[in-house]
Amino acid sequence: MRSKGGGNAPFLQFHNMIYNSNMNKKGFTLIEMLIAVALLGILSSIAVPIYRGYQRTAMRQEATANLSGLRMCLEEYYAENNAYAPGAGPYTWSNNGGTDTITNWLPCFNPRNAAGGVQNKFDYSLSRPSATTYDATATGRAGFAVSGDVFTIDELGVKTGPWPQ
C-alpha cells in the first residue's frame, strides 16, 4: 500500500531544493543592475540640461543686477559731477586679468555674485561715456555657460540682450 502523497515526494523534495536555494541567494541579478543603470542614465539625461539652464539663468541675473548697480552709480556720479564719466573712456572692469578702470573713479561699483564673491563670469565696460550719454555692457566670459552673452543698458534705461523678463 502506498502512503499518502508518496508519489509526489520526489517532486516536492526537488521543488523545495530549488525554492530554498533561490531564497538563500543575496544580491542582484545582472538584468536588475542593467535596468537600474539604464534608469539612472535616463534621469541624468533629463536632469543635467535642466540644472545647467538654471545655472545660466542665475549667472544672467547676476550680470543684470550688476549692470543695474552700475547704472545707479553712474546716475549718482552724474548728480555730483554733471557728467557720466570723467573722460571719454572707454572704461572696463574684469577680474580675469585685473583690468579695472571703472572703480578707480566709481568706487560704488562693486560687482558681486549671488554668493557674495567677486563676480567673474562677466566683464563690464562703459563705452561712449560723455557728459550726457553712456552704454554699460556686460559680456560673458569664455569657458562659462554665458560665454558670448552681451547685456547693454544706456543712460535712458534702454536694455539690449537677453535680459530676464
Secondary structure, 3 states (H helix, E strand, C coil): CCCCCHHHHHHHHHHHHHHHHHHCCCCCCHHHHHHHHHHHHHHHHHHHHHHHHHHHHHHHHHHHHHHHHHHHHHHHHHHHHCCCCCCCCCEEECCCCCCECCCCCCCCCCCECCCCCECCCEEEEEECCCCCCCEEEEEECCCCCCCCCEEEEECCCCEECCCCC
